[in-house]
């Protein structure tokens, strides 16, 4: 079987063989080649020990307990600049249910494949002979789109509890299912996730959320008893009914909101905010006799605090926490088209930050779809978007000029008064016609000519410029409204 393998990888494998050692591509890169995906990482396994690998590649480095040697290739491709070469190994004892207590080199290829997590990752490929080594029938599982543990699944998950999260992450990334025996072993051992560092759990969660199908993975994680060890606050929404505006309970609404962000290809922070935006609806839910429905007053405020604690527990960066918490806190922004004002829109922009306002609006779109409503952007939302764009744009005014009244008074010894305003509006009209004229040199020269005119002529010219500015302002606002279909 022949696959496209980068020349850098071929050269590293060839150098090992030339020195008398075996060399096989292993793990996720072989799986991806078989699926037809471009591998993100390339790993080579060999029967050489770390010191022997380094003798073959003097310009290499070895800084871990697993024998993995980083071989420098000199490639300009960042993903191929360092190729990881790892000796075949046996692992024994997993006291912390994450790392082996002892690693022994000198194992065979088959012994090395036997310690791997899933059959789809326990395939080796010799690119020089175009041969696959597949002792656990991983090719069949790839064809069947099925994740199956190598050997005894309970033993595999007791060795490394993070493998359970890797399983649901691969469900999200590959669109695979999990075979019944492996799923049962995950369900029976999910509590071991509490022994895994929060940083490692976070890293797998990030990859899940950045996949195409995060909802499938997290719903499966909940069904298998894992979610309470990932983000327990999310599980509180299971079975919590909402008001009549919502088709789903709180938990499913969070999942669908997050999934719509993934469907749109929006960035990670929007997906994460979608996952947590209504996380505190359970504790803020109250029955209203007046409305004959549930209310959730203040859930965004309580939810922002809950989200902050949850993301801190998962060791997210301060920047990510601050941004996501802002999106959760302000996701209930007011958007009644009959009452909303530009000043209110500007206050919201101030609350969340100009750099976050469009992500806030995208979160609102996801929130709406997550209710079960078919329409992303009803009129009132399009109106709000138009007003945000209007609030963010630079207004057409004399402030756009590369000069100002103070400068003109100083240059031309003109007393404060209407003449300064007339001159500035006259200059603005010229700049609107030809933006290239907006330079200090031209404006100074033209201002000198304007101040030589009689007062009435300058007034007429200035008022004409003011009318031109108002017309241009109206035209720009009209264009924004037409763009959002809210005229």
LINQUIRA-V212443 format. One record per helix or strand of 2 or more residues. SS is the DSSP state (H for helix, E for strand). FROM is the first residue (numbers start at 0). LEN is the number of residues. If there is no record, write none. Layout:
# LINQUIRA-V212443
SS&FROM&LEN / SS&FROM&LEN
This chain:
# LINQUIRA-V212443
H&6&12 / E&23&3 / H&27&8 / E&42&4 / H&49&7 / E&59&2 / E&68&4 / E&81&6 / E&88&4 / E&101&4 / H&108&6 / H&118&3 / E&123&3 / E&130&3 / H&137&7 / E&145&2 / H&152&7 / H&161&13 / E&176&2 / H&179&16 / H&197&12 / H&213&10 / H&226&4 / H&231&4 / H&249&15 / H&267&9 / H&280&4 / E&285&3 / E&292&3 / H&298&15 / H&317&12 / H&341&11 / H&356&14 / H&378&14 / H&397&3 / H&404&8 / H&417&16 / H&434&3 / H&439&11 / H&454&29
